[in-house]
Amino acid sequence: MIAFLHGVLAAVRDDAVIINVNGVGYLVYVPASTLQVLPAHKGEVHLHTHLLWREDGPHLFGFVSTVELETFRYLLNVAGIGPKGALTVLSAITPAALARAVAEGDINVLTRVPGVGKKTAQRIILELKDKLPRQPGNVPDGGLPAGGEDDALAALLALGYGETEARRAIHRVSPDGGTSPPGELVRAALQWLGRQK
């Protein structure tokens, strides 16, 4: 199994990226949240991966955070949700928002995901109710509010920034208490970090 890839971002496609790891290009399918983050930085990237064997060969799925990876794996265990469906869910809502919707039984949040109807939303809630880790309140142990800032931190760490540096940048550019989408936070943080050098 391939647990992660660390290399240079070689290309970006509609639903995937190619990571050059020591001269070998790995095609990695990623959610939109990852696509929003990676093109902002063409240097080294770190993706947590899930390897899936299908009839047409192996497929790699990559994520900037372990939370996204674990959520993807939980979604794969829901009847009727395949890898593309799981990526679609993670492209539309954050893992924290999914966990909140499942915990609260909020079908409306899930039916806003393209391709997820009422029955599929009910099945996701039913099958993941006791499996998804409960998301902490407003502030997890790491000191950042759950949601956009948490995902943005994971993205900056994946891009090679130190944790202290990444946290400081996110706090500087997050005027709304962490409700901005992770992609926007990462772009703003990268701009702020660039001005600090």
C-alpha positions as CSV (number, residue, x, y, z in Angstrom):
1,M,0.0,0.0,0.0
2,I,1.2,3.5,-0.7
3,A,0.5,5.7,2.4
4,F,1.7,9.0,1.0
5,L,3.5,10.7,-1.8
6,H,6.1,13.5,-1.4
7,G,7.3,15.1,-4.6
8,V,6.9,17.9,-7.0
9,L,3.6,18.9,-8.5
10,A,4.1,18.1,-12.2
11,A,0.6,18.7,-13.6
12,V,-3.0,19.5,-12.6
13,R,-6.0,18.0,-14.4
14,D,-9.7,18.4,-13.8
15,D,-10.0,15.8,-11.1
16,A,-6.4,14.7,-10.6
17,V,-2.8,15.8,-10.2
18,I,0.5,14.2,-11.3
19,I,3.1,14.1,-8.6
20,N,6.8,13.6,-9.7
21,V,8.4,11.4,-7.1
22,N,12.1,10.8,-8.0
23,G,11.3,10.8,-11.8
24,V,8.2,8.7,-11.6
25,G,4.9,10.5,-12.3
26,Y,2.0,9.3,-10.1
27,L,-1.6,10.1,-11.3
28,V,-3.5,10.9,-8.1
29,Y,-7.3,11.6,-8.1
30,V,-8.1,14.4,-5.6
31,P,-11.1,16.3,-4.3
32,A,-11.7,19.9,-5.4
33,S,-10.5,21.1,-2.0
34,T,-7.1,19.7,-2.8
35,L,-7.1,21.1,-6.3
36,Q,-7.9,24.6,-4.9
37,V,-4.8,24.4,-2.7
38,L,-2.1,22.7,-4.8
39,P,-2.1,24.9,-7.9
40,A,-1.2,27.9,-5.7
41,H,2.2,26.3,-5.1
42,K,4.2,24.4,-7.8
43,G,6.9,23.2,-5.5
44,E,7.0,20.2,-3.3
45,V,3.8,18.7,-2.1
46,H,2.8,15.9,0.3
47,L,-0.4,13.9,-0.2
48,H,-1.8,11.2,2.0
49,T,-3.0,8.5,-0.3
50,H,-5.5,5.6,-0.6
51,L,-4.7,2.9,-3.1
52,L,-7.6,1.2,-4.6
53,W,-7.4,-1.8,-7.0
54,R,-10.1,-1.9,-9.7
55,E,-10.7,-3.9,-12.8
56,D,-8.7,-1.5,-14.9
57,G,-5.7,-1.4,-12.5
58,P,-4.6,0.5,-9.4
59,H,-6.0,4.0,-8.7
60,L,-4.5,6.5,-6.2
61,F,-6.6,9.0,-4.3
62,G,-4.8,11.8,-2.5
63,F,-5.6,14.3,0.2
64,V,-3.8,17.2,1.9
65,S,-4.9,16.1,5.4
66,T,-5.3,12.8,7.2
67,V,-8.8,13.9,8.2
68,E,-9.9,14.0,4.6
69,L,-8.3,10.6,3.9
70,E,-10.1,9.0,6.8
71,T,-13.4,10.6,5.9
72,F,-12.9,9.3,2.3
73,R,-12.4,5.8,3.7
74,Y,-15.5,6.0,5.8
75,L,-17.5,7.2,2.8
76,L,-16.2,4.2,0.7
77,N,-17.9,1.9,3.3
78,V,-21.3,3.4,2.7
79,A,-23.4,1.2,0.3
80,G,-23.7,2.9,-3.1
81,I,-20.8,5.3,-2.6
82,G,-17.8,4.6,-4.7
83,P,-14.5,6.5,-4.9
84,K,-15.8,9.1,-7.3
85,G,-18.9,9.7,-5.1
86,A,-16.7,10.0,-2.0
87,L,-14.5,12.6,-3.8
88,T,-17.6,14.5,-4.9
89,V,-18.8,14.6,-1.3
90,L,-15.4,15.8,-0.1
91,S,-15.3,18.4,-3.0
92,A,-18.6,19.9,-1.8
93,I,-18.2,19.9,2.0
94,T,-15.4,19.7,4.5
95,P,-15.0,16.6,6.7
96,A,-16.0,18.8,9.7
97,A,-19.2,19.8,7.9
98,L,-19.9,16.2,7.0
99,A,-19.4,15.0,10.5
100,R,-21.7,17.7,11.8
101,A,-24.4,16.9,9.3
102,V,-24.2,13.2,10.1
103,A,-24.3,13.9,13.9
104,E,-27.3,16.2,13.5
105,G,-29.0,14.1,10.9
106,D,-29.1,17.1,8.6
107,I,-30.2,15.6,5.2
108,N,-30.3,19.1,3.6
109,V,-26.6,19.6,3.8
110,L,-25.9,16.3,2.1
111,T,-28.5,16.7,-0.6
112,R,-26.7,19.9,-1.8
113,V,-23.8,17.6,-2.9
114,P,-24.1,16.9,-6.6
115,G,-25.4,13.4,-7.2
116,V,-26.6,12.8,-3.6
117,G,-30.3,12.5,-3.3
118,K,-32.5,12.1,-0.2
119,K,-32.1,8.3,-0.1
120,T,-28.3,8.4,-0.4
121,A,-28.1,11.2,2.2
122,Q,-30.2,9.1,4.6
123,R,-27.9,6.1,4.0
124,I,-24.8,8.2,4.7
125,I,-26.3,9.4,7.9
126,L,-27.5,6.0,9.0
127,E,-24.2,4.2,8.1
128,L,-21.8,6.8,9.4
129,K,-23.7,8.0,12.5
130,D,-21.7,5.9,14.9
131,K,-18.5,5.6,12.8
132,L,-17.4,9.2,12.0
133,P,-15.3,10.7,14.7
134,R,-17.2,13.5,16.5
135,Q,-15.8,16.8,15.5
136,P,-14.7,18.9,18.5
137,G,-16.6,22.1,19.4
138,N,-15.2,25.4,18.2
139,V,-11.5,24.8,19.1
140,P,-9.7,21.5,18.8
141,D,-6.6,20.6,20.7
142,G,-4.4,22.2,18.1
143,G,-5.8,25.7,18.9
144,L,-7.4,26.3,15.5
145,P,-11.2,26.4,15.0
146,A,-12.5,23.3,13.2
147,G,-13.4,23.6,9.6
148,G,-11.7,25.9,7.1
149,E,-8.7,26.8,9.2
150,D,-8.0,23.2,10.1
151,D,-8.0,22.1,6.5
152,A,-5.9,25.2,5.5
153,L,-3.3,24.3,8.2
154,A,-3.1,20.7,6.8
155,A,-2.6,22.1,3.3
156,L,0.2,24.5,4.3
157,L,1.9,21.7,6.2
158,A,1.6,19.5,3.0
159,L,3.3,22.3,1.1
160,G,6.3,22.2,3.4
161,Y,5.7,25.1,5.8
162,G,6.4,24.6,9.5
163,E,3.5,24.3,11.9
164,T,4.2,27.5,13.8
165,E,4.7,29.5,10.6
166,A,1.5,28.0,9.0
167,R,-0.6,28.7,12.1
168,R,0.7,32.3,12.4
169,A,-0.1,32.9,8.7
170,I,-3.7,31.5,9.0
171,H,-4.4,33.6,12.1
172,R,-3.2,36.7,10.3
173,V,-5.5,36.2,7.2
174,S,-8.6,34.7,8.9
175,P,-10.7,37.7,9.9
176,D,-14.0,35.7,10.1
177,G,-13.0,33.2,12.7
178,G,-12.4,30.3,10.3
179,T,-15.6,30.2,8.3
180,S,-13.8,31.0,5.0
181,P,-13.3,28.1,2.6
182,P,-9.9,26.4,3.0
183,G,-8.8,27.3,-0.5
184,E,-9.2,31.0,0.1
185,L,-7.4,30.8,3.4
186,V,-4.5,29.0,1.9
187,R,-4.2,31.5,-1.0
188,A,-4.3,34.4,1.5
189,A,-1.8,32.7,3.8
190,L,0.6,32.0,1.0
191,Q,0.4,35.6,-0.1
192,W,1.1,36.7,3.5
193,L,4.0,34.3,3.8
194,G,5.4,35.6,0.6
195,R,5.4,39.2,1.8
196,Q,7.2,38.1,5.0
197,K,10.4,37.0,3.1
